[in-house]
Amino acid sequence: MIKSVRARRESGMRFQITTSSGHSLAIDDAEGDSAPRPAELLLAAQAGCTALDVASILAKKRQSPSSYAVSVTGEQREDRHPHVYVRIDIVHEFEGADLDVAAVRRAIELSATRYCTASAMFSAGPAEIHHRYVVSRGDGRPDESGEVVVTGPGEDPDALGERWLAAVAAPAGAAR
């Protein structure tokens, strides 16, 4: 499958980008500040990719959060170019009195290790990615939160899912 985009300069450092699916967005640099920077869009792609995966998996598991949001924070190296991301924190934030935390964790795990293209691309590079969740019940019970998995750096996208499955299948107390 081939995807394509075309960037056309509008003025200064502002470009209008059109995707092969016919959608448009703008980018700019910090000086022009009229649109997101490309590095911000990488984090946006990560948030959108995992959010779509997790929402779809939870729907199949008949889990219906009353609200769902994903926050992504990335730390870029500053000592040399390119300013690649070296750490990314992804937090899935849910509200719902009847949410099954095991289903939430499994949906995040599947996105992180098997389905999300952005996660696989980041994990293959220098970034360490922390995939976390917070479930708020809204009924007085305390929030539940935790880390599901850490992926990267230098992960082979084809082996990522197998590594996680092997770790999950290991007997309790076995070295991982």
PLY file of the C-alpha trace (Angstrom):
ply
format ascii 1.0
element vertex 176
property float x
property float y
property float z
element edge 175
property int vertex1
property int vertex2
end_header
0.00 0.00 0.00
1.43 3.37 -0.99
0.48 6.64 0.73
1.49 10.06 -0.49
1.35 13.72 0.47
2.24 16.94 -1.30
3.47 20.09 0.47
2.98 23.43 -1.29
4.54 26.60 0.07
2.00 29.33 0.80
4.22 32.03 2.32
7.28 32.27 4.51
7.75 28.82 6.02
4.04 27.95 5.93
3.14 24.97 3.75
-0.23 23.48 2.85
-0.07 19.70 2.82
-2.58 17.60 0.90
-2.82 13.85 1.48
-3.60 11.18 -1.10
-6.95 10.71 0.65
-7.79 14.34 -0.20
-7.39 15.97 3.22
-5.40 19.12 3.89
-3.50 20.61 6.79
-0.95 23.35 7.24
2.47 23.38 8.88
4.70 26.27 9.86
7.85 26.98 11.83
8.12 28.69 15.20
8.75 32.10 13.65
5.60 32.11 11.51
3.61 30.27 14.19
0.45 29.99 12.06
0.15 26.18 12.18
1.59 23.14 13.98
5.23 22.17 13.57
6.01 18.84 11.88
7.38 17.36 15.13
4.07 18.17 16.86
2.23 16.35 14.10
4.28 13.23 14.81
2.88 13.24 18.35
-0.60 13.95 16.97
-0.25 10.91 14.70
0.73 8.81 17.73
-2.28 10.03 19.72
-4.71 9.50 16.87
-3.36 6.11 15.88
-3.53 4.59 19.35
-6.87 6.28 20.18
-8.52 4.75 17.10
-7.09 1.32 17.92
-8.09 1.36 21.58
-11.59 2.73 20.92
-12.18 0.05 18.29
-10.89 -2.78 20.49
-12.96 -1.62 23.47
-16.09 -1.41 21.32
-15.52 -5.04 20.26
-15.19 -5.93 23.95
-18.48 -4.11 24.64
-16.75 -1.54 26.83
-18.30 1.94 26.64
-16.38 4.65 28.45
-18.37 7.81 29.10
-15.28 9.73 27.96
-11.91 8.85 26.47
-8.89 11.02 25.68
-5.24 10.35 24.91
-2.39 12.63 25.98
1.02 12.29 24.36
4.15 14.04 25.56
7.47 13.74 23.78
10.99 14.63 24.82
13.31 15.56 21.95
17.07 15.54 22.16
18.47 19.05 21.88
22.21 18.42 21.70
22.30 17.70 17.95
20.21 17.53 14.81
17.89 15.94 14.02
15.96 16.59 17.23
14.51 13.09 17.41
12.18 11.98 20.17
13.99 9.97 22.84
11.06 9.43 25.20
7.33 9.47 24.61
4.67 9.15 27.31
1.19 8.11 26.23
-1.61 8.33 28.77
-5.06 6.94 27.94
-7.63 8.69 30.13
-11.01 7.00 30.62
-14.14 7.71 32.58
-16.73 5.06 33.25
-18.20 3.37 36.31
-18.43 -0.05 34.65
-15.16 -0.19 32.71
-13.22 -3.44 32.94
-9.62 -2.37 33.65
-8.30 -5.67 32.27
-10.04 -4.92 28.95
-8.61 -1.38 28.95
-5.09 -2.68 29.60
-5.41 -5.35 26.89
-6.67 -2.81 24.33
-3.70 -0.53 25.06
-1.30 -3.49 24.90
-2.65 -4.58 21.51
-2.38 -1.07 20.12
1.18 -0.65 21.45
2.52 -4.02 20.34
0.49 -5.05 17.33
-1.68 -2.47 15.57
-0.53 1.15 15.88
1.73 2.14 12.99
2.97 5.25 14.80
3.95 3.24 17.90
5.83 0.73 15.75
7.68 3.50 13.90
8.65 5.32 17.10
9.61 2.07 18.86
11.94 1.12 15.99
13.91 4.34 16.50
15.64 5.85 19.53
12.45 6.54 21.53
11.40 4.71 24.66
7.60 4.75 24.75
5.62 4.42 27.97
1.98 3.34 27.48
-0.16 4.18 30.53
-3.80 4.50 31.55
-6.02 6.22 34.09
-9.58 5.06 34.72
-11.84 7.44 36.67
-15.03 5.86 37.94
-16.94 9.03 38.75
-18.75 7.31 41.61
-16.43 8.07 44.51
-14.14 5.10 43.98
-10.45 5.99 43.55
-8.93 6.27 40.10
-7.09 3.24 38.80
-3.89 3.82 36.88
-0.79 2.03 35.72
1.75 1.38 33.04
0.81 -1.29 30.52
4.01 -1.70 28.51
7.21 0.08 27.54
8.27 -0.28 23.91
11.42 0.83 22.10
14.07 1.85 21.57
15.26 -0.12 18.58
12.35 -2.57 18.48
11.89 -4.71 15.39
8.26 -3.93 14.42
7.75 -7.54 13.28
9.04 -8.97 16.56
7.40 -6.48 18.93
4.14 -8.43 19.30
5.95 -11.74 19.68
8.21 -10.31 22.44
5.19 -9.13 24.38
3.30 -12.41 23.92
6.34 -14.34 25.16
6.59 -12.12 28.24
2.89 -12.55 29.01
3.08 -16.32 28.53
6.10 -16.71 30.87
5.27 -18.50 34.11
4.83 -16.32 37.19
8.19 -15.52 38.77
10.16 -16.43 35.63
12.86 -14.02 34.51
11.66 -11.72 31.78
0 1
1 2
2 3
3 4
4 5
5 6
6 7
7 8
8 9
9 10
10 11
11 12
12 13
13 14
14 15
15 16
16 17
17 18
18 19
19 20
20 21
21 22
22 23
23 24
24 25
25 26
26 27
27 28
28 29
29 30
30 31
31 32
32 33
33 34
34 35
35 36
36 37
37 38
38 39
39 40
40 41
41 42
42 43
43 44
44 45
45 46
46 47
47 48
48 49
49 50
50 51
51 52
52 53
53 54
54 55
55 56
56 57
57 58
58 59
59 60
60 61
61 62
62 63
63 64
64 65
65 66
66 67
67 68
68 69
69 70
70 71
71 72
72 73
73 74
74 75
75 76
76 77
77 78
78 79
79 80
80 81
81 82
82 83
83 84
84 85
85 86
86 87
87 88
88 89
89 90
90 91
91 92
92 93
93 94
94 95
95 96
96 97
97 98
98 99
99 100
100 101
101 102
102 103
103 104
104 105
105 106
106 107
107 108
108 109
109 110
110 111
111 112
112 113
113 114
114 115
115 116
116 117
117 118
118 119
119 120
120 121
121 122
122 123
123 124
124 125
125 126
126 127
127 128
128 129
129 130
130 131
131 132
132 133
133 134
134 135
135 136
136 137
137 138
138 139
139 140
140 141
141 142
142 143
143 144
144 145
145 146
146 147
147 148
148 149
149 150
150 151
151 152
152 153
153 154
154 155
155 156
156 157
157 158
158 159
159 160
160 161
161 162
162 163
163 164
164 165
165 166
166 167
167 168
168 169
169 170
170 171
171 172
172 173
173 174
174 175
